[in-house]
Amino acid sequence: MSVEPTRWLIDVCLPRDNYDGIDAVHATDFSRTPGPAGLREALGLDRTLVTCGEEFRGPGALAPDHPGVVVFTEAPTDSTEVERNLKHLEFRIRQYEGELALAGNRFVIRADKELLIVGSAGEEVSLEPWREIHMMKTPADVV
């Protein structure tokens, strides 16, 4: 099964460098206003918005048909850092085998450290289940 590459709209708060490894356009390529207008543009371009806009974190609902929002907690220093983290996010979403998608969801990236999904109540839940501690029963515990 082939998977189409994700299409990204990079907000003005992120580096303007070339994005050779991903399908990305930068918001400075369009006349725009900063902030939530980026989501309207992302919807019109059918691209997932990548931003540093804190207004996309916390409680609140976005239209269910939005193409997804990815928020970096700190502005990356270059396009390589952006690409690396977006590719990692794509990889983690694919591991959910269709149960999770970019579209309709909000994600938070702590660059090279952590990926989170934002719930409608504003809770941020890790997408890195290997970090969770699980207690397993030992054979002596099973009766």
DOTI-170506 format. One record per residue (C-alpha): residue number from 1; x, y, z; residue in three letters. Coordinates in Angstrom, 3 decimals. Example, Ala and Ser with C-alpha at 12.3 -4.5 7.8 and 13.67 -1.06 7.14 Angstrom:
<recs>
<rec resi="1" px="12.300" py="-4.500" pz="7.800" resn="ALA"/>
<rec resi="2" px="13.670" py="-1.060" pz="7.140" resn="SER"/>
</recs>
This chain:
<recs>
<rec resi="1" px="0.000" py="0.000" pz="0.000" resn="MET"/>
<rec resi="2" px="1.413" py="3.384" pz="-0.960" resn="SER"/>
<rec resi="3" px="0.943" py="6.345" pz="1.310" resn="VAL"/>
<rec resi="4" px="0.821" py="9.836" pz="-0.138" resn="GLU"/>
<rec resi="5" px="3.233" py="12.288" pz="1.471" resn="PRO"/>
<rec resi="6" px="1.800" py="14.767" pz="3.911" resn="THR"/>
<rec resi="7" px="1.412" py="18.313" pz="2.629" resn="ARG"/>
<rec resi="8" px="2.511" py="20.998" pz="5.085" resn="TRP"/>
<rec resi="9" px="1.920" py="24.760" pz="5.378" resn="LEU"/>
<rec resi="10" px="4.852" py="26.220" pz="7.345" resn="ILE"/>
<rec resi="11" px="3.892" py="29.322" pz="9.351" resn="ASP"/>
<rec resi="12" px="5.915" py="32.558" pz="9.403" resn="VAL"/>
<rec resi="13" px="7.313" py="31.801" pz="12.884" resn="CYS"/>
<rec resi="14" px="9.331" py="28.897" pz="11.443" resn="LEU"/>
<rec resi="15" px="12.466" py="28.992" pz="9.282" resn="PRO"/>
<rec resi="16" px="12.019" py="30.004" pz="5.638" resn="ARG"/>
<rec resi="17" px="14.803" py="27.687" pz="4.386" resn="ASP"/>
<rec resi="18" px="14.241" py="25.160" pz="1.617" resn="ASN"/>
<rec resi="19" px="12.264" py="22.095" pz="2.619" resn="TYR"/>
<rec resi="20" px="13.625" py="19.497" pz="0.238" resn="ASP"/>
<rec resi="21" px="12.682" py="16.356" pz="2.182" resn="GLY"/>
<rec resi="22" px="8.976" py="17.123" pz="2.660" resn="ILE"/>
<rec resi="23" px="6.110" py="18.609" pz="0.631" resn="ASP"/>
<rec resi="24" px="5.983" py="22.035" pz="2.269" resn="ALA"/>
<rec resi="25" px="5.155" py="25.601" pz="1.335" resn="VAL"/>
<rec resi="26" px="5.971" py="28.566" pz="3.539" resn="HIS"/>
<rec resi="27" px="3.312" py="31.079" pz="4.587" resn="ALA"/>
<rec resi="28" px="5.484" py="33.956" pz="3.374" resn="THR"/>
<rec resi="29" px="4.740" py="32.736" pz="-0.150" resn="ASP"/>
<rec resi="30" px="1.181" py="34.088" pz="0.318" resn="PHE"/>
<rec resi="31" px="-0.239" py="37.410" pz="1.444" resn="SER"/>
<rec resi="32" px="-1.708" py="36.667" pz="4.838" resn="ARG"/>
<rec resi="33" px="-2.388" py="37.799" pz="8.352" resn="THR"/>
<rec resi="34" px="-0.654" py="35.981" pz="11.232" resn="PRO"/>
<rec resi="35" px="-2.349" py="33.604" pz="13.635" resn="GLY"/>
<rec resi="36" px="-5.619" py="31.771" pz="13.045" resn="PRO"/>
<rec resi="37" px="-5.766" py="32.926" pz="9.417" resn="ALA"/>
<rec resi="38" px="-3.133" py="30.248" pz="8.840" resn="GLY"/>
<rec resi="39" px="-5.729" py="27.571" pz="9.541" resn="LEU"/>
<rec resi="40" px="-8.073" py="28.982" pz="6.885" resn="ARG"/>
<rec resi="41" px="-5.211" py="29.025" pz="4.412" resn="GLU"/>
<rec resi="42" px="-4.214" py="25.477" pz="5.367" resn="ALA"/>
<rec resi="43" px="-7.788" py="24.331" pz="4.777" resn="LEU"/>
<rec resi="44" px="-7.920" py="26.116" pz="1.409" resn="GLY"/>
<rec resi="45" px="-4.596" py="24.572" pz="0.361" resn="LEU"/>
<rec resi="46" px="-5.426" py="21.164" pz="1.890" resn="ASP"/>
<rec resi="47" px="-2.233" py="21.275" pz="3.955" resn="ARG"/>
<rec resi="48" px="-1.515" py="20.648" pz="7.623" resn="THR"/>
<rec resi="49" px="-0.584" py="23.884" pz="9.417" resn="LEU"/>
<rec resi="50" px="2.794" py="23.857" pz="11.198" resn="VAL"/>
<rec resi="51" px="3.205" py="26.773" pz="13.588" resn="THR"/>
<rec resi="52" px="4.521" py="28.051" pz="16.909" resn="CYS"/>
<rec resi="53" px="1.119" py="29.609" pz="17.664" resn="GLY"/>
<rec resi="54" px="0.262" py="28.822" pz="21.261" resn="GLU"/>
<rec resi="55" px="-3.387" py="29.692" pz="20.555" resn="GLU"/>
<rec resi="56" px="-3.768" py="26.220" pz="19.053" resn="PHE"/>
<rec resi="57" px="-2.918" py="24.569" pz="22.376" resn="ARG"/>
<rec resi="58" px="-5.250" py="24.182" pz="25.323" resn="GLY"/>
<rec resi="59" px="-9.018" py="23.753" pz="25.425" resn="PRO"/>
<rec resi="60" px="-11.066" py="24.647" pz="22.429" resn="GLY"/>
<rec resi="61" px="-12.557" py="23.096" pz="19.396" resn="ALA"/>
<rec resi="62" px="-11.583" py="23.597" pz="15.800" resn="LEU"/>
<rec resi="63" px="-13.831" py="22.791" pz="12.879" resn="ALA"/>
<rec resi="64" px="-13.807" py="19.003" pz="12.515" resn="PRO"/>
<rec resi="65" px="-12.813" py="19.214" pz="8.849" resn="ASP"/>
<rec resi="66" px="-9.524" py="21.081" pz="9.444" resn="HIS"/>
<rec resi="67" px="-6.411" py="19.512" pz="7.903" resn="PRO"/>
<rec resi="68" px="-4.548" py="19.307" pz="11.213" resn="GLY"/>
<rec resi="69" px="-2.354" py="21.616" pz="13.253" resn="VAL"/>
<rec resi="70" px="1.167" py="20.957" pz="14.507" resn="VAL"/>
<rec resi="71" px="2.566" py="23.323" pz="17.142" resn="VAL"/>
<rec resi="72" px="6.274" py="23.537" pz="17.928" resn="PHE"/>
<rec resi="73" px="6.767" py="24.585" pz="21.554" resn="THR"/>
<rec resi="74" px="9.914" py="26.480" pz="20.537" resn="GLU"/>
<rec resi="75" px="10.846" py="27.775" pz="17.102" resn="ALA"/>
<rec resi="76" px="13.314" py="25.391" pz="15.437" resn="PRO"/>
<rec resi="77" px="16.606" py="26.866" pz="14.295" resn="THR"/>
<rec resi="78" px="16.504" py="25.556" pz="10.719" resn="ASP"/>
<rec resi="79" px="14.437" py="23.619" pz="8.187" resn="SER"/>
<rec resi="80" px="16.358" py="20.413" pz="8.898" resn="THR"/>
<rec resi="81" px="15.034" py="20.393" pz="12.466" resn="GLU"/>
<rec resi="82" px="11.490" py="21.048" pz="11.224" resn="VAL"/>
<rec resi="83" px="11.709" py="18.255" pz="8.620" resn="GLU"/>
<rec resi="84" px="13.187" py="15.739" pz="11.060" resn="ARG"/>
<rec resi="85" px="10.433" py="16.317" pz="13.621" resn="ASN"/>
<rec resi="86" px="7.593" py="16.306" pz="11.061" resn="LEU"/>
<rec resi="87" px="8.870" py="13.042" pz="9.577" resn="LYS"/>
<rec resi="88" px="8.980" py="11.566" pz="13.076" resn="HIS"/>
<rec resi="89" px="5.382" py="12.663" pz="13.649" resn="LEU"/>
<rec resi="90" px="4.328" py="11.035" pz="10.364" resn="GLU"/>
<rec resi="91" px="6.127" py="7.841" pz="11.402" resn="PHE"/>
<rec resi="92" px="4.362" py="7.727" pz="14.778" resn="ARG"/>
<rec resi="93" px="0.941" py="8.340" pz="13.199" resn="ILE"/>
<rec resi="94" px="1.525" py="5.499" pz="10.708" resn="ARG"/>
<rec resi="95" px="2.223" py="3.194" pz="13.648" resn="GLN"/>
<rec resi="96" px="-1.396" py="3.671" pz="14.739" resn="TYR"/>
<rec resi="97" px="-2.410" py="1.867" pz="11.521" resn="GLU"/>
<rec resi="98" px="-5.286" py="4.127" pz="10.526" resn="GLY"/>
<rec resi="99" px="-6.628" py="4.806" pz="14.021" resn="GLU"/>
<rec resi="100" px="-5.009" py="8.248" pz="14.108" resn="LEU"/>
<rec resi="101" px="-4.697" py="10.951" pz="11.444" resn="ALA"/>
<rec resi="102" px="-3.266" py="14.435" pz="11.098" resn="LEU"/>
<rec resi="103" px="-6.561" py="15.775" pz="9.775" resn="ALA"/>
<rec resi="104" px="-8.926" py="16.895" pz="12.507" resn="GLY"/>
<rec resi="105" px="-6.273" py="16.763" pz="15.234" resn="ASN"/>
<rec resi="106" px="-3.831" py="19.067" pz="16.984" resn="ARG"/>
<rec resi="107" px="-0.303" py="17.954" pz="17.838" resn="PHE"/>
<rec resi="108" px="2.496" py="19.466" pz="19.901" resn="VAL"/>
<rec resi="109" px="6.166" py="18.882" pz="19.161" resn="ILE"/>
<rec resi="110" px="8.860" py="19.455" pz="21.737" resn="ARG"/>
<rec resi="111" px="11.627" py="19.294" pz="19.144" resn="ALA"/>
<rec resi="112" px="13.627" py="16.072" pz="19.259" resn="ASP"/>
<rec resi="113" px="12.099" py="15.281" pz="22.653" resn="LYS"/>
<rec resi="114" px="8.385" py="14.538" pz="22.627" resn="GLU"/>
<rec resi="115" px="5.253" py="14.287" pz="20.494" resn="LEU"/>
<rec resi="116" px="1.833" py="14.981" pz="22.004" resn="LEU"/>
<rec resi="117" px="-1.753" py="15.042" pz="20.779" resn="ILE"/>
<rec resi="118" px="-4.072" py="17.759" pz="22.129" resn="VAL"/>
<rec resi="119" px="-7.538" py="16.682" pz="23.250" resn="GLY"/>
<rec resi="120" px="-10.650" py="18.866" pz="23.046" resn="SER"/>
<rec resi="121" px="-10.349" py="19.691" pz="26.763" resn="ALA"/>
<rec resi="122" px="-6.769" py="20.832" pz="26.183" resn="GLY"/>
<rec resi="123" px="-5.067" py="17.800" pz="27.676" resn="GLU"/>
<rec resi="124" px="-1.818" py="16.844" pz="25.971" resn="GLU"/>
<rec resi="125" px="-1.204" py="13.105" pz="25.705" resn="VAL"/>
<rec resi="126" px="2.071" py="11.510" pz="24.645" resn="SER"/>
<rec resi="127" px="2.284" py="9.711" pz="21.309" resn="LEU"/>
<rec resi="128" px="5.363" py="7.909" pz="22.554" resn="GLU"/>
<rec resi="129" px="3.900" py="4.883" pz="24.387" resn="PRO"/>
<rec resi="130" px="7.337" py="3.410" pz="25.025" resn="TRP"/>
<rec resi="131" px="7.763" py="6.127" pz="27.656" resn="ARG"/>
<rec resi="132" px="4.848" py="4.808" pz="29.713" resn="GLU"/>
<rec resi="133" px="5.434" py="2.430" pz="32.620" resn="ILE"/>
<rec resi="134" px="3.306" py="-0.709" pz="32.643" resn="HIS"/>
<rec resi="135" px="3.196" py="-3.179" pz="35.499" resn="MET"/>
<rec resi="136" px="3.022" py="-6.769" pz="34.302" resn="MET"/>
<rec resi="137" px="2.026" py="-9.741" pz="36.384" resn="LYS"/>
<rec resi="138" px="4.728" py="-12.289" pz="36.994" resn="THR"/>
<rec resi="139" px="3.928" py="-16.020" pz="36.823" resn="PRO"/>
<rec resi="140" px="3.919" py="-16.109" pz="40.640" resn="ALA"/>
<rec resi="141" px="1.108" py="-13.490" pz="40.670" resn="ASP"/>
<rec resi="142" px="-1.126" py="-15.567" pz="38.421" resn="VAL"/>
<rec resi="143" px="-3.161" py="-18.122" pz="40.323" resn="VAL"/>
</recs>
